[in-house]
Amino acid sequence: MPTKLTASKRALLLGSTVIGTWSLAALAMAATLSGRVIDSTGTRALQAAEVSIVELGRVAQTESDGGFRFADLPAGNYTLRTRYTGAATTETSVTVGQADTRITVSLSPAGDAVDTLLVVGQRANLASAISRQRAGEGIQSVLTRDAMGQFPDQNVAEAVRRAPGVNVLNDQGEGRFVAVRGLDPNLNAASINGVRVPSPEADVRSVALDVIPSELIESIEIKKTLTADMDADTIGASIEINTTSAFDRRKPFFAVSAEGSYNDMTGKTTPKGSVDFSRTIGDRLGVAGGLSYYKRTFATDNVEMDDWEESDAGIVSAKTLEYRDYDVTRKRLGGSLSFDYRATDDTTLYLRLLASQFDDHEYRRRTIFEMEGDPVSGTATSANFRSADGRITVIRDVKDRFESQTIRSVALGGRTDAGAWRFDYSAAFSAAREKEAGSIDPARFRQRFTGNSLNVNFDYSDMEKPRYAVTTGQANFLDASRYAFYRLEQTSLSESRDEEATFKFDARRAFAWDGASGEIQFGGKARLREKTNNLEIDYYDGYDGTFTLANVQGQQDYGLADISPVVGKTAVADFLKTNAGKLEQSDFDTVYESAVTDYRVHEDILAGYMLGRYHAGPLRAVAGLRVEHTRNRLSGNFVEVDGDDVIVTPNSFKRDYTDWLPSATLRYEAQPNLLVRAGVFRSVVRPGIGKMAPRFIVEDNEGEFGNPDLKPYDAWNLDLSTEWYFAKEAVLSGGLFYKKVKNFIVDAEYEDYAFNGVVYNQVVRPINGDEATIKGFEFNYQQALTSLPGLLSGALLGFNYTYTDAEGDILGRTIPLPASSKNTFNAMVGYEKGPISIRLSATYRDLYLDELGSSAEKDRYVKDHLQYDLSAKYRVSKSVQVFADLVNMGDEPYVAYQRGPKGDRLLQYEEYSWTGKFGVKATF
């Protein structure tokens, strides 16, 4: 029996029929002009070259394989104008008939430059970056490697440090987390080949990008404004990392490098090596990939202080002082492999694989002073403690920890062109893991001093490097046999896993009018994520027999003070090989600490969008709407203490919410080399998974608690910028940005915090703030001074500066947003001519709030950081180059402090000294 159609169904059917018939007619009648842009040596495809049809005013930018495409062209004769930074503008005559037409455009360097300068060296990096920035729809910065596979830095985090408005938070002297416009790294999103990168660490969403070797990367795009076809989970920037495709090059390519790395503090040299290749097989198949290995051995000298108090006598002192000696070996092994296949002239398929492993073996030895009483005397810069007025405990311990982080990513997808239509489709899976097993973290030995057994003086006159002197009881203080074993924590397993499956489909339809063109684009995306954290720990608090520091004593190699006697780095592990059976386990602490940190979080995000593009003369406009539905399932343990029993009860939470996210972007070329851009968009940044997981971590009666009620950041973002491309390889730009953020997140500190019947001395718990504003401006200048005479024509200059004012209201206070710096800048002076390439760079990041204390004077701040690096390369022949680098030439330390009582008080100081690198690279 036929189904009766309602009026609305008939209208829908009629509309679908008309659209389908019109689309099929367009497919049948449209002529297409497509092609590729390459450099004149035939070495490399040129991405972001601007290709325009002079007679029609239509413009396209080339993609990573140098390809461009104009659909819906009427038959006729046209002039094709091609423009690329550093290259001479070319005009090519082309005839378009009824059939599709294909063309290849070859570009040569402008002026008297040598051909290879278009694709090799610092100038090639600069030209490529300027071209891509100029071609972009929104506000972005781009870093690329050249045709020899050279990237400016050793890992991705250090490489992006050079981009405007970008800085990096270091971990033990090495760039690790990326900050954009001085904001918290957790406010960025990172992807590899279009796939979101999960975080191997348990507590954060931000990805430690030092896991990824820069040798595997073709380009890094830092997009500061969003369009509706992009994931909306960023307030800082979307950092898009792309590996190399074989179609990016026109010739077979193979490169190998060997390098040594010398650390001044350890006096050791460690190796690094990489292999990089690409080639096409016939006209249809391309294969590209790389392999990188890096071993780095270094040391860190550290001081940490806590519990600053002012006594009734007005003497300010820290009740806890730790001298920490770190010896670290890090290994990084990464590989990438890409397959590209042109199934037809209109369909290209790809498979992208990336794997990276980062191993960190750390020995940490500490000498700790814990004072229970007040100082008996002191000055504005010193404090004297006597054990007769309060017990003094001295602890000497060791941590022997091996941790491995891995990131895996596989993406399968393709693109199909069908007349005026283009379809993109992909499926991807990425996984990250952080695993630790068998670590000793820590083994502790202590001596408690009471009566008149110990007097110690602390000198704070150098805020960053406090000193101590034992004035009474030095013999006992230095006697290793008097430090008795009292605690050992052995990690049987600590494992954090983060996995995400992604499915994506996009469709776009091109239109053309007299002097104008446009597109309608729509699509959908599903992101299905699961993150888990599991800790299994064995806690020992006794030993059947005699076990003192004397049994495991080692030699100190600490530079800030005499902290002997110290535990040997491997001595405890060696001792336990024959004596582990004598350890006495604390069942209570083992069960408790193995249960409190575990969690499992599911996060599914379903998204759909529609947008339109319009291009007429100097104007380009993009506007659209994105909707994202988020569904969370949060599981953890509710841990209660009942006398000597630990009661573990699984608990879970569910929540879901929907966000409507409009965006609009304008690009206007006011003059041929002057661009004005504007962007407005709404975005959401979800809380760190570890922060919203229903769990808590406790150590020494101090806790870190999760908060499943956390709301996501909700931000409206406005950007305005102007870019002036005043010379062939130069840009001068400036911009303003303003962001209004609701529900920002901070880690708040509470003292004497009660939870489940237990009172903790100090607890850190993430909470939502009320409303915050972020405003500031950016300035960027980059130029190759090729117009200067003679040898001076090899000079390159670069400077960028960002000012960020980020404040919010929380708990009745106005605070700077955590991890936000007011002032950041990058400066570079380079020289490249003939076989010589030299670059001196400086990066600066202002102080920032790291953690909210229980009061304003106890807020934790990180001091400003200024780092100098020097890089030099010399081309021995066309295919062989030697190089050397100096990293952190000024031995810039890491310093954290609080602003009271009575002035700045040290919380943490670390110094790393400098690292030298040298090696050779050959390209075939």
Secondary structure, 3 states (H helix, E strand, C coil): CCCCCCHHHHHHHHHHHHHHHHHHHHHHHCEEEEEEEEECCCCEECCCCEEEECCCCEEEECCCCCEEEEEEECCEEEEEEEECCCECCEEEEEEECCCCEEEEEEECECCCCCHHHHCCCHHHHHHHHHHHHHHCCCCEEEEECCCCCCCCCCEHHHHHCCCCCEEEEEECCEEEEEEECCCCHHHCEEEECCEECCCCCCCCCCCCHHHCEHHHEEEEEEECCCCCCCCCCCCCCEEEEEECCHHHECCCEEEEEEEEEEECCCCEEEEEEEEEEEEEECCCEEEEEEEEEEEEEEEEEEEEEEEEEECCCCCEEEEEEEEEEEEEEEEEEEEEEEEEEECCCCEEEEEEEEEEEEEEEEEEEEEEEEECCCCCEEECCEEEEEHHHCCEEEEEEEEEEEEEEEEEEEEEEEEEEECCEEEEEEEEEEEEEEEECCEEEEEEEEEEECCCCCEEEEECCCCCCCEEEEEECHHHHCCHHHCEEEEEEEEEEEEEEEEEEEEEEEEEEEEEECCEEEEEEEEEEEEEEEEEEEEEEEEEEEECCCCEHHHHEECCCCCCCCCCCEECCCHHHHHHHHHHHHEEECHHHHHHHHHCCCEEEEEEEEEEEEEEEEEECCEEEEEEEEEEEEEEEEEEEEEEEECCEEEEEEEEEEEEEEEEEEEEEEEEEEECCEEEEEEEEEEEECCCHHHHCCCEEEECCEEEECCCCCCCEEEEEEEEEEEECCCCCEEEEEEEEEEEEECCEEEEEEEEEEECCEEEEEEEEEEECCEEEEEEEEEEEEEECCCCCHHHHHEEEEEEEEEEEEEEEECCEEEECCCCCCEEEEEEEEEEECCEEEEEEEEEECCEEEEECCCHHHCEEECCEEEEEEEEEEECCCCEEEEEEEECCCCCCEEEEECCCCCCEEEEEEECCCEEEEEEEEEC
